[in-house]
Amino acid sequence: MRALKTSDKVLVIGAGAMGSGIAHVAAVAGHTVYLYDMQAEAVARGCAGIARDLDFLVSRDKLGREAADAALARVLPIGNLSDAQDARLAIEAIVERLDVKQTLFAELEAILAPEAILATNTSSLSITALAAPLARPGNVVGMHFFNPAPRMKLVEVVSGLATAPAVAQTVHATAGVWGKVPVFAKSTPGFIVNRVARPYYGEALRVLAEQAATPATLDAVMREGCGFPMGPFELMDLIGHDVNHAVSQSVYAACFNDSRYTPHLIQQELVHAGRLGRKSGQGFYAYGEGAALPAPADLPLAPAARRVRVVGDLGPAAALIVRLEQAGLTVERTAGTGHGWLEIGAARLMLSDGRTATRRAVDSGFDHVVLFDLCLDFAKTPRLTLSAADPCGRGALADVIGTLQAAGFKVAQLDDVAGLLALRTVAMLANEAADAVLAGIGSAADIDTAMRYGTNYPLGPLAWADRLGPAFIAEVLDHLRAHYVDTRYRLSPLLQRKALTGATFHAH
């Protein structure tokens, strides 16, 4: 299906930050754009914002002056919707209320041509419900931009039950021509990104609730260890706890109180206290004048062991061996079965598998068990995060800490929580993404694309599952479910099938 032609006019309803951003994108792509808002001053502010953004692009040599002036001239403020009756595509970015959007679309149906596409930028409402009372529900589609629209690449093209395939395909193609990365999604609570991303916040809040470490330390685990652009707590502070908590509540309620989406009391308390994050000056961190973000609680330097023995296969953490050798440590290798480990002094250092260190110590009959968390790239990561079994001796733990520090790692310790933080988070993201594929919400490729471009994840969750192996992800989730006795960690049937057969989500 072809994209809209630049001669096709676009109507944007709602001149706030999102609406004016969408108008900016369409105008730069060559369309005449009608910009409407019930408040005339909002339209004026929106046009001024577009002008500032275009000037910024010119100042950075990302857009020529002539092209910027031409784009701004294509944005036409209007005071009545009837002034845009020749628009081929209408995109609404107004208040997130179903009844208000339905009323608007009914009005647009009476004004625009029968073939005009009615697109909604909603991030949470059902496309099916929005279209249901309309005369032409097949013309309604989700066109979910991410904020700020001119800079964020992702657009979720969301089909309700009645959306005509040709309408979704046209919007998808148009978003691509506009320089965006479009993905197809089915109307479901949270669509792709806001649904699949819930564990990034939820697992961090649960680890914090167990008092495993400070928010600053946990943020460093995900940011420095796993390559996420922001840790979960600083990201929630940026989004705003009122917004993030509301999305969690919305997805939870829309999924009939599925435990995987349960909102957390910690965030609810912050909302009740008015500690909404950056916009209020206080969230998990303080943002007042002169305030500095706290540092992660890295461990003090300790003496290093000079000899390390590798027993078996370290799997995804095999690059640790090279790091230790490059630091001048003597590394010996011994064959083994199952998950391998490093013998450092009296301790066994193992990659987490979703069990606590204490459980692994009891299961193995060996007291001095120390676990380390998942990293994006063990060959390059500056940080390793540890937990120790309750019976592990202090001297044995100190040998591990000092040896890793000698190899150039910053080392932090969490209390002995199941799955630490990064591993349980990545496993849950992969599980949620697998269920989204199984439910037909999106393809594996589109879901990973959405998470990379909508949230800037370093890897798509399913690509990460392929890298670690679906069988390992399934093992981690089974251990988490057994530990917490919580259906939150139930295994996606699709992930289970991949684990049983050794298949992957993406062709390699």
Secondary structure in CASP SS format (residue, H / E / C, confidence):
PFRMAT SS
TARGET T0000
AUTHOR 0000-0000-0000
METHOD secondary structure of the structure
MODEL  1
M C 1.00
R C 1.00
A C 1.00
L C 1.00
K C 1.00
T C 1.00
S C 1.00
D C 1.00
K E 1.00
V E 1.00
L E 1.00
V E 1.00
I E 1.00
G C 1.00
A C 1.00
G C 1.00
A H 1.00
M H 1.00
G H 1.00
S H 1.00
G H 1.00
I H 1.00
A H 1.00
H H 1.00
V H 1.00
A H 1.00
A H 1.00
V H 1.00
A C 1.00
G C 1.00
H C 1.00
T C 1.00
V E 1.00
Y E 1.00
L E 1.00
Y E 1.00
D C 1.00
M C 1.00
Q C 1.00
A H 1.00
E H 1.00
A H 1.00
V H 1.00
A H 1.00
R H 1.00
G H 1.00
C H 1.00
A H 1.00
G H 1.00
I H 1.00
A H 1.00
R H 1.00
D H 1.00
L H 1.00
D H 1.00
F H 1.00
L H 1.00
V H 1.00
S H 1.00
R C 1.00
D C 1.00
K C 1.00
L C 1.00
G C 1.00
R H 1.00
E H 1.00
A H 1.00
A H 1.00
D H 1.00
A H 1.00
A H 1.00
L H 1.00
A H 1.00
R C 1.00
V E 1.00
L E 1.00
P E 1.00
I E 1.00
G C 1.00
N C 1.00
L H 1.00
S H 1.00
D H 1.00
A H 1.00
Q C 1.00
D C 1.00
A E 1.00
R E 1.00
L E 1.00
A E 1.00
I E 1.00
E E 1.00
A C 1.00
I C 1.00
V C 1.00
E C 1.00
R C 1.00
L H 1.00
D H 1.00
V H 1.00
K H 1.00
Q H 1.00
T H 1.00
L H 1.00
F H 1.00
A H 1.00
E H 1.00
L H 1.00
E H 1.00
A H 1.00
I H 1.00
L C 1.00
A C 1.00
P C 1.00
E C 1.00
A C 1.00
I E 1.00
L E 1.00
A E 1.00
T E 1.00
N C 1.00
T C 1.00
S C 1.00
S C 1.00
L C 1.00
S C 1.00
I H 1.00
T H 1.00
A H 1.00
L H 1.00
A H 1.00
A C 1.00
P C 1.00
L C 1.00
A C 1.00
R C 1.00
P H 1.00
G H 1.00
N H 1.00
V E 1.00
V E 1.00
G E 1.00
M E 1.00
H E 1.00
F E 1.00
F C 1.00
N C 1.00
P C 1.00
A C 1.00
P C 1.00
R C 1.00
M C 1.00
K C 1.00
L E 1.00
V E 1.00
E E 1.00
V E 1.00
V E 1.00
S E 1.00
G C 1.00
L C 1.00
A C 1.00
T C 1.00
A C 1.00
P H 1.00
A H 1.00
V H 1.00
A H 1.00
Q H 1.00
T H 1.00
V H 1.00
H H 1.00
A H 1.00
T H 1.00
A H 1.00
G H 1.00
V H 1.00
W C 1.00
G C 1.00
K C 1.00
V E 1.00
P E 1.00
V E 1.00
F E 1.00
A E 1.00
K E 1.00
S C 1.00
T C 1.00
P C 1.00
G C 1.00
F C 1.00
I C 1.00
V H 1.00
N H 1.00
R H 1.00
V H 1.00
A C 1.00
R H 1.00
P H 1.00
Y H 1.00
Y H 1.00
G H 1.00
E H 1.00
A H 1.00
L H 1.00
R H 1.00
V H 1.00
L H 1.00
A H 1.00
E C 1.00
Q C 1.00
A C 1.00
A C 1.00
T C 1.00
P H 1.00
A H 1.00
T H 1.00
L H 1.00
D H 1.00
A H 1.00
V H 1.00
M H 1.00
R H 1.00
E H 1.00
G H 1.00
C C 1.00
G C 1.00
F C 1.00
P C 1.00
M C 1.00
G C 1.00
P H 1.00
F H 1.00
E H 1.00
L H 1.00
M H 1.00
D H 1.00
L H 1.00
I H 1.00
G C 1.00
H H 1.00
D H 1.00
V H 1.00
N H 1.00
H H 1.00
A H 1.00
V H 1.00
S H 1.00
Q H 1.00
S H 1.00
V H 1.00
Y H 1.00
A H 1.00
A H 1.00
C C 1.00
F C 1.00
N C 1.00
D C 1.00
S H 1.00
R H 1.00
Y H 1.00
T C 1.00
P C 1.00
H C 1.00
L H 1.00
I H 1.00
Q H 1.00
Q H 1.00
E H 1.00
L H 1.00
V H 1.00
H H 1.00
A C 1.00
G C 1.00
R C 1.00
L C 1.00
G E 1.00
R H 1.00
K H 1.00
S H 1.00
G C 1.00
Q E 1.00
G C 1.00
F C 1.00
Y C 1.00
A E 1.00
Y C 1.00
G C 1.00
E C 1.00
G C 1.00
A C 1.00
A C 1.00
L C 1.00
P C 1.00
A C 1.00
P C 1.00
A C 1.00
D E 1.00
L C 1.00
P C 1.00
L C 1.00
A C 1.00
P C 1.00
A C 1.00
A C 1.00
R C 1.00
R E 1.00
V E 1.00
R E 1.00
V E 1.00
V E 1.00
G E 1.00
D E 1.00
L C 1.00
G H 1.00
P H 1.00
A H 1.00
A C 1.00
A H 1.00
L H 1.00
I H 1.00
V H 1.00
R H 1.00
L H 1.00
E H 1.00
Q H 1.00
A C 1.00
G C 1.00
L C 1.00
T E 1.00
V E 1.00
E E 1.00
R E 1.00
T E 1.00
A E 1.00
G E 1.00
T E 1.00
G E 1.00
H E 1.00
G C 1.00
W E 1.00
L E 1.00
E E 1.00
I E 1.00
G C 1.00
A C 1.00
A E 1.00
R E 1.00
L E 1.00
M E 1.00
L E 1.00
S C 1.00
D C 1.00
G C 1.00
R C 1.00
T C 1.00
A H 1.00
T H 1.00
R H 1.00
R H 1.00
A H 1.00
V H 1.00
D H 1.00
S H 1.00
G C 1.00
F C 1.00
D C 1.00
H C 1.00
V E 1.00
V E 1.00
L E 1.00
F E 1.00
D C 1.00
L C 1.00
C C 1.00
L C 1.00
D C 1.00
F C 1.00
A C 1.00
K C 1.00
T C 1.00
P C 1.00
R E 1.00
L E 1.00
T E 1.00
L E 1.00
S E 1.00
A E 1.00
A C 1.00
D C 1.00
P C 1.00
C C 1.00
G C 1.00
R H 1.00
G H 1.00
A H 1.00
L H 1.00
A H 1.00
D H 1.00
V H 1.00
I H 1.00
G H 1.00
T H 1.00
L H 1.00
Q H 1.00
A H 1.00
A C 1.00
G C 1.00
F C 1.00
K E 1.00
V E 1.00
A E 1.00
Q E 1.00
L C 1.00
D C 1.00
D C 1.00
V C 1.00
A C 1.00
G C 1.00
L C 1.00
L C 1.00
A H 1.00
L H 1.00
R H 1.00
T H 1.00
V H 1.00
A H 1.00
M H 1.00
L H 1.00
A H 1.00
N H 1.00
E H 1.00
A H 1.00
A H 1.00
D H 1.00
A H 1.00
V H 1.00
L H 1.00
A C 1.00
G C 1.00
I C 1.00
G C 1.00
S C 1.00
A H 1.00
A H 1.00
D H 1.00
I H 1.00
D H 1.00
T H 1.00
A H 1.00
M H 1.00
R H 1.00
Y H 1.00
G H 1.00
T H 1.00
N C 1.00
Y C 1.00
P C 1.00
L C 1.00
G C 1.00
P H 1.00
L H 1.00
A H 1.00
W H 1.00
A H 1.00
D H 1.00
R H 1.00
L H 1.00
G C 1.00
P H 1.00
A H 1.00
F H 1.00
I H 1.00
A H 1.00
E H 1.00
V H 1.00
L H 1.00
D H 1.00
H H 1.00
L H 1.00
R H 1.00
A H 1.00
H H 1.00
Y H 1.00
V C 1.00
D C 1.00
T H 1.00
R H 1.00
Y H 1.00
R C 1.00
L C 1.00
S C 1.00
P H 1.00
L H 1.00
L H 1.00
Q H 1.00
R H 1.00
K H 1.00
A H 1.00
L H 1.00
T H 1.00
G C 1.00
A C 1.00
T C 1.00
F C 1.00
H C 1.00
A C 1.00
H C 1.00
END
